[in-house]
Amino acid sequence: MGETELVESVRQALLSGILVIAPVLIVAFGVGTLMGLVQAATGIQEQVVGLVPRLVAIAAALVLMMPWMLERMVELVRSCAGGP
């Protein structure tokens, strides 16, 4: 494996990692922002009120996106291993 192939493999791995985790981060950011607005509007400053919905949303996003995430990671491993 040459230097350029190694650099390309690392680039692919980083891009795939970002692409795989992006939907979960977007969901977490969206729910966190929404809960922050709700807490500010209602005056409730309890930490658990913001944390629990965010954790539930992240878990749901992981469950829904897991097949797609695994498919992307398998594609990455196959491309790095030189498989079909």
C-alpha positions in Angstrom: 0.0 0.0 0.0 1.5 3.2 -1.1 1.4 6.6 0.6 -1.3 8.0 -1.6 -3.5 4.9 -1.1 -3.1 5.2 2.7 -4.0 8.9 2.6 -7.0 8.1 0.5 -8.1 5.4 2.9 -7.8 7.7 5.9 -9.8 10.4 4.0 -12.5 7.9 3.2 -12.6 6.7 6.8 -13.0 10.2 8.2 -15.7 11.2 5.7 -17.6 8.0 6.3 -17.4 8.6 10.1 -18.7 12.1 9.7 -21.5 11.0 7.4 -22.5 8.1 9.7 -22.7 10.2 12.9 -24.2 13.3 11.3 -27.9 12.3 11.5 -27.6 11.4 15.2 -25.8 14.7 15.9 -28.5 16.7 14.0 -31.3 15.0 15.9 -29.5 15.7 19.2 -28.9 19.3 18.3 -32.5 19.8 17.1 -34.1 18.2 20.2 -31.7 20.0 22.5 -32.5 23.4 20.9 -36.2 22.7 21.1 -36.1 21.6 24.7 -34.0 24.7 25.6 -36.7 26.9 24.0 -39.4 25.1 25.9 -37.5 25.4 29.2 -36.9 29.1 28.6 -40.5 29.7 27.7 -41.9 27.8 30.7 -39.2 28.8 33.3 -38.4 25.2 34.1 -34.7 25.0 34.6 -34.4 21.3 35.7 -31.6 19.5 33.9 -33.5 16.2 33.6 -36.3 17.9 31.6 -33.8 18.7 28.8 -31.7 15.5 29.1 -34.4 12.8 29.0 -36.0 13.8 25.7 -32.6 14.2 24.1 -31.5 10.8 25.1 -34.8 9.2 23.9 -34.4 11.0 20.5 -30.8 9.9 20.2 -31.8 6.3 21.0 -34.6 6.4 18.4 -32.3 7.9 15.8 -29.7 5.2 16.4 -32.4 2.4 16.2 -33.8 3.8 13.0 -30.5 4.6 11.3 -28.5 1.6 12.4 -29.0 -0.5 9.3 -27.9 2.4 7.1 -24.9 3.1 9.4 -23.8 -0.5 9.4 -24.1 -0.6 5.6 -21.9 2.4 5.2 -19.3 1.0 7.6 -19.3 -2.4 5.8 -18.7 -0.5 2.5 -15.8 1.3 4.0 -14.2 -1.9 5.4 -14.7 -3.6 2.0 -13.1 -0.8 0.1 -10.1 -0.6 2.5 -9.7 -4.4 2.3 -9.9 -4.4 -1.4 -12.9 -6.6 -1.5 -15.8 -6.6 -4.0 
